Amino acid sequence: QLQACGGGLVQVGGSLTLSCACSGLTFRRYSMGWFRQAQGKERELVAGINRSGGGTYYRDSVKGRFTVSGDSAKNTVFLQMDNLKPEDTAVYYCAARNGGLLMDLENAYAYWGQGTLVTVSS
């Protein structure tokens, strides 16, 4: 129901835009999170939109560089990533939480897209 794409290989300072296309659910009715998991590390919430336009969240390490947005017509959530750093290298996932605000807790999300790999080379 969630299809994430847009990852790839980019140089330090470059940009990528990830997309999360939703089918079978209307993303505005869910809190939508973007998580990432680097090799050997736990999955963490990096950005997201609370349901019904109830604000956005950014992890401190990505503030000012990442922007999350949604397109209702396309039923798609985006993660614009600018000024990428090597430490942003990870598999990125989109996830939908039914009810409540965004949480940095995997179990709080009922729906997950497949991961898309972002590699930032120096």
LUMMI-232410 format. One record per residue: residue in one letter; z, x, y of N, C-alpha, C in turn; residue number from 1. Coordinates in pm, 1 decimal, decimal comma, m for minus. Each point is the difference from the previous one (the first is absolute). Layout:
BEGIN
SITE	a	Z	X	Y	Z	X	Y	Z	X	Y	NUM
...
END
This chain:
BEGIN
SITE	q	0,0	81,4	m121,3	0,0	m81,4	121,3	0,0	84,5	125,8	1
SITE	l	39,3	126,5	m12,9	m7,3	92,0	111,6	m90,7	114,5	m40,8	2
SITE	q	m97,9	28,4	84,4	m96,0	105,7	m28,8	6,8	102,5	112,4	3
SITE	a	56,9	114,3	m31,2	13,1	104,7	101,6	m110,9	101,3	m15,5	4
SITE	c	m50,2	46,3	112,0	m105,0	101,4	m3,8	m0,4	75,7	131,4	5
SITE	g	m78,7	105,0	6,0	m16,1	75,0	122,6	54,9	141,0	m2,7	6
SITE	g	64,9	35,2	m110,3	52,9	134,9	m9,1	m110,2	104,1	m12,4	7
SITE	g	40,0	125,5	10,3	m96,7	106,0	m13,4	59,7	132,6	41,4	8
SITE	l	m86,8	97,1	14,4	39,4	135,3	40,1	m31,9	18,2	147,8	9
SITE	v	98,4	45,7	74,7	m18,0	18,2	143,2	72,7	126,2	42,7	10
SITE	q	m47,6	60,6	104,5	64,4	120,4	50,4	117,1	m35,3	90,7	11
SITE	v	87,6	95,0	17,8	113,2	m19,6	90,4	m51,4	m43,9	137,5	12
SITE	g	65,9	m101,4	52,8	m39,7	m53,7	129,0	m103,9	m109,6	m7,7	13
SITE	g	m52,4	m22,6	m117,3	m101,8	m102,7	m17,2	57,9	m139,1	m11,6	14
SITE	s	m89,2	m94,9	m23,7	39,5	m140,3	m6,6	m59,5	m68,2	m122,2	15
SITE	l	70,5	m100,6	m46,5	m47,8	m87,2	m106,6	49,7	m141,0	28,3	16
SITE	t	m75,2	m97,8	m46,0	45,8	m138,3	7,3	4,3	m58,4	m140,5	17
SITE	l	117,0	m42,7	m39,5	16,3	m66,0	m129,5	m11,1	m150,9	19,0	18
SITE	s	m57,0	m65,1	m98,6	m14,0	m145,2	2,1	68,4	m60,1	m121,3	19
SITE	c	56,2	m115,6	18,8	62,0	m74,5	m109,8	m53,0	m142,6	5,8	20
SITE	a	m98,7	m28,4	m83,2	m59,1	m132,9	m3,9	82,1	m90,1	m91,6	21
SITE	c	34,1	m116,1	51,2	84,1	m92,6	m74,5	m82,5	m115,0	m54,5	22
SITE	s	20,1	m31,0	m125,5	m63,0	m117,2	m59,8	105,9	m79,0	m75,0	23
SITE	g	m7,4	m131,6	13,9	98,5	m84,0	m65,6	129,1	m13,7	77,6	24
SITE	l	10,6	70,9	110,0	114,2	m17,3	88,6	m45,9	24,4	143,2	25
SITE	t	69,1	m64,6	93,1	m29,5	15,9	142,4	101,5	96,4	58,1	26
SITE	f	m46,3	114,6	45,0	94,0	106,7	32,6	97,1	m39,7	111,6	27
SITE	r	m42,1	m92,8	88,2	90,3	m37,9	110,4	126,9	m66,4	m52,3	28
SITE	r	m6,8	m49,7	m119,8	116,3	m68,7	m57,2	94,0	96,6	m71,1	29
SITE	y	m38,0	126,0	m2,4	79,6	100,9	m68,2	33,3	113,9	95,9	30
SITE	s	105,3	69,1	m30,4	24,2	126,9	65,7	m78,7	105,4	m77,6	31
SITE	m	m87,8	67,4	70,7	m91,9	94,1	m63,5	41,3	142,8	31,0	32
SITE	g	22,6	76,1	m104,3	41,5	138,1	17,8	m101,6	99,4	m53,0	33
SITE	w	m3,2	114,9	64,4	m74,9	114,6	m50,9	102,1	102,5	m47,2	34
SITE	f	m6,6	31,7	m125,9	86,6	100,8	m60,1	m83,4	124,0	m31,9	35
SITE	r	68,5	110,0	m19,6	m67,5	118,8	m50,6	92,6	73,3	m96,9	36
SITE	q	m63,3	70,7	m89,9	76,3	78,7	m96,7	m66,9	135,5	m14,3	37
SITE	a	69,9	101,0	45,1	m47,7	136,7	m15,8	40,8	51,0	m137,8	38
SITE	q	m68,6	98,7	m45,8	28,4	53,9	m132,6	143,6	48,0	m7,6	39
SITE	g	72,9	m48,1	m99,7	137,0	41,6	m20,3	101,9	m66,8	89,7	40
SITE	k	m45,5	m95,7	80,0	91,6	m68,3	91,2	1,1	m149,9	m26,2	41
SITE	e	100,0	m65,1	56,1	10,6	m144,1	m14,6	m97,7	m71,1	92,9	42
SITE	r	m34,5	m119,8	m39,9	m86,8	m82,4	83,1	78,8	m44,5	122,8	43
SITE	e	m64,0	4,7	116,3	68,5	m35,3	123,6	m87,9	m89,8	87,0	44
SITE	l	66,0	m86,5	72,9	m69,4	m87,2	93,8	m33,1	79,3	126,1	45
SITE	v	m126,0	0,7	38,0	m37,4	74,3	120,5	m34,1	m90,9	117,7	46
SITE	a	m48,5	m118,8	m27,0	m36,3	m91,5	107,6	m17,1	m139,6	m57,9	47
SITE	g	3,1	m98,6	88,7	m22,8	m135,8	m48,4	5,7	m102,8	110,7	48
SITE	i	m37,7	m120,1	m36,8	3,4	m113,1	92,0	88,0	m107,7	m61,4	49
SITE	n	96,8	m46,6	77,1	80,2	m111,9	m47,4	m84,8	m127,2	1,7	50
SITE	r	32,1	m92,9	m84,6	m80,8	m119,4	m14,2	m4,5	m79,4	129,6	51
SITE	s	m107,9	m74,8	12,0	m21,8	m85,8	117,0	7,7	75,9	131,0	52
SITE	g	m46,0	125,3	m2,1	m2,5	78,2	122,2	136,3	36,1	53,0	53
SITE	g	97,4	11,8	m87,4	135,7	26,9	43,9	32,1	145,8	24,6	54
SITE	g	m95,3	73,5	50,8	27,7	138,1	34,9	m48,4	98,5	m104,4	55
SITE	t	m3,0	124,7	40,1	m46,0	107,7	m88,1	111,7	101,2	m21,8	56
SITE	y	m20,3	80,2	m104,0	95,6	106,4	m33,7	m77,9	127,7	m21,3	57
SITE	y	57,8	110,4	46,1	m56,3	132,1	m27,4	113,5	94,5	m35,0	58
SITE	r	m24,0	76,4	m102,1	94,1	105,3	m33,8	m3,0	103,7	111,6	59
SITE	d	112,9	62,0	26,1	7,5	94,9	111,0	m107,5	108,5	m9,6	60
SITE	s	m26,4	45,2	m119,4	m93,1	111,1	m17,5	m145,2	m36,3	33,6	61
SITE	v	m30,0	m129,4	13,3	m138,3	m39,8	28,8	m13,5	m71,0	133,7	62
SITE	k	110,9	m20,6	66,6	m5,9	m69,3	129,7	m89,2	76,1	97,9	63
SITE	g	m83,5	m75,1	69,2	m92,1	60,4	94,8	m128,0	50,0	m62,6	64
SITE	r	m6,2	3,3	m133,8	m119,7	48,8	m68,4	m65,1	m109,1	m86,5	65
SITE	f	78,6	m88,4	m55,1	m49,9	m107,0	m86,9	9,8	m132,7	73,4	66
SITE	t	m96,6	m86,9	m25,8	m0,4	m133,4	57,7	m37,2	m100,2	m107,7	67
SITE	v	84,2	m100,1	m16,3	m27,2	m104,2	m98,1	m48,7	m124,2	73,3	68
SITE	s	m97,3	m66,5	m58,6	m54,8	m120,6	61,7	m54,7	m91,1	m108,6	69
SITE	g	m29,0	m123,3	40,7	m54,9	m94,8	m95,3	m113,2	m79,1	61,3	70
SITE	d	m93,0	m39,0	m83,6	m113,7	m82,8	41,7	3,9	m127,3	m82,9	71
SITE	s	37,8	m109,1	65,2	14,9	m125,5	m73,4	m132,7	m50,1	m55,2	72
SITE	a	m106,8	20,1	75,0	m131,1	m47,9	m44,3	m41,2	68,4	m130,3	73
SITE	k	35,2	127,0	m11,3	m33,6	76,1	m120,4	113,9	m0,4	m102,0	74
SITE	n	115,1	m54,8	40,8	118,6	1,3	m85,9	27,7	141,5	m50,8	75
SITE	t	m3,0	91,6	93,2	11,2	141,9	m33,1	98,8	66,8	94,9	76
SITE	v	77,8	90,8	m55,8	93,5	80,5	78,0	m52,5	143,4	3,4	77
SITE	f	15,2	63,5	114,4	m51,2	134,6	18,7	112,9	95,6	34,3	78
SITE	l	m20,7	125,2	m34,2	89,4	106,8	43,0	m87,2	109,9	58,7	79
SITE	q	1,9	9,4	131,8	m72,8	104,5	68,8	89,1	122,8	6,5	80
SITE	m	m48,3	111,2	m50,8	80,4	121,8	m5,5	m71,0	108,2	80,3	81
SITE	d	63,9	43,4	104,6	m55,3	103,4	88,4	85,9	124,5	m3,7	82
SITE	n	m57,6	109,1	44,4	72,7	127,1	6,8	71,4	28,5	m132,1	83
SITE	l	m73,3	m10,5	m106,3	58,8	16,6	m133,0	51,3	140,5	m22,8	84
SITE	k	107,9	6,6	m75,1	65,7	125,9	m30,3	1,7	20,7	m151,7	85
SITE	p	15,7	123,3	m44,0	5,0	24,5	m145,5	107,8	m82,7	m69,1	86
SITE	e	111,1	m23,7	67,9	108,6	m77,2	m61,4	m31,8	m148,2	m13,7	87
SITE	d	m112,8	m43,6	53,5	m45,1	m137,6	m20,7	m75,4	m15,5	m132,3	88
SITE	t	m25,8	110,4	m66,2	m70,1	m5,9	m128,5	82,1	m78,4	m100,6	89
SITE	a	m60,3	m104,5	m54,8	70,0	m87,6	m93,0	m96,6	m106,4	m50,2	90
SITE	v	44,9	m72,9	m98,5	m68,8	m122,6	m40,2	60,0	m113,3	83,1	91
SITE	y	m86,2	m74,0	65,2	43,3	m108,6	87,1	m23,8	m134,3	m69,1	92
SITE	y	97,6	m88,0	14,1	m4,4	m132,6	m60,4	28,0	m106,4	104,5	93
SITE	c	m67,1	m112,4	m11,4	40,1	m115,0	79,6	76,2	m95,6	m91,2	94
SITE	a	91,0	m74,9	61,6	84,7	m89,8	m76,7	34,3	m122,0	83,5	95
SITE	a	22,8	m111,1	m67,5	31,6	m125,4	67,3	135,7	m49,8	m44,4	96
SITE	r	79,9	m36,9	98,0	134,3	m52,4	m27,4	4,2	m145,0	44,2	97
SITE	n	37,3	m86,3	m93,1	5,5	m143,3	26,2	138,6	m36,2	50,8	98
SITE	g	10,0	m17,0	131,8	127,5	m38,9	55,9	75,9	118,3	55,4	99
SITE	g	51,5	m18,2	119,4	81,8	103,2	58,2	m79,5	108,3	67,7	100
SITE	l	70,9	90,9	56,0	m60,5	108,1	75,5	m37,4	115,5	m92,6	101
SITE	l	m72,8	95,1	55,5	m34,7	119,6	m74,9	126,4	71,0	m47,7	102
SITE	m	m10,3	56,2	m118,8	111,4	77,3	m54,0	m55,3	124,3	m66,7	103
SITE	d	74,2	108,9	11,7	m39,9	124,1	m65,9	57,9	m0,8	m141,0	104
SITE	l	m44,2	m96,5	m76,6	52,3	m20,8	m134,2	m112,5	m57,2	m85,1	105
SITE	e	m44,5	76,2	m97,6	m115,5	m41,4	m79,2	20,8	m135,8	m64,7	106
SITE	n	119,1	m24,0	m50,5	24,9	m124,1	m73,0	m7,9	m123,9	86,6	107
SITE	a	m0,8	18,4	130,9	m6,8	m114,4	91,1	m141,2	m54,8	13,0	108
SITE	y	m97,4	69,6	m54,3	m140,1	m37,2	15,7	m56,4	m51,2	m131,7	109
SITE	a	m61,8	m117,5	6,6	m48,7	m63,5	m121,8	m142,1	42,8	m36,3	110
SITE	y	m75,6	39,0	100,8	m141,4	30,9	m23,9	m32,1	139,9	51,6	111
SITE	w	m76,8	70,9	m80,6	m36,5	137,8	33,5	m148,8	20,8	m20,0	112
SITE	g	m56,8	76,0	90,4	m136,1	44,6	m21,7	1,4	129,8	m79,4	113
SITE	q	m115,0	37,8	m49,0	m7,7	129,0	m67,0	6,8	109,3	106,8	114
SITE	g	41,2	113,7	m32,8	15,5	106,1	96,8	m132,4	58,9	43,0	115
SITE	t	0,7	56,2	119,3	m116,4	73,1	48,4	49,8	135,0	50,0	116
SITE	l	m64,3	105,8	m45,8	49,4	134,4	24,8	m47,4	52,5	135,3	117
SITE	v	95,3	48,6	76,5	m29,1	66,3	126,3	40,8	146,6	m14,7	118
SITE	t	m93,6	88,3	24,8	26,8	143,0	m8,0	m33,8	63,3	133,4	119
SITE	v	98,5	65,3	58,5	m18,7	65,3	128,7	2,5	149,9	m24,2	120
SITE	s	m111,0	63,9	27,0	m11,0	143,6	m27,1	19,3	80,3	127,1	121
SITE	s	60,8	115,8	m19,1	22,1	88,6	113,6	m97,2	118,2	m6,2	122
END
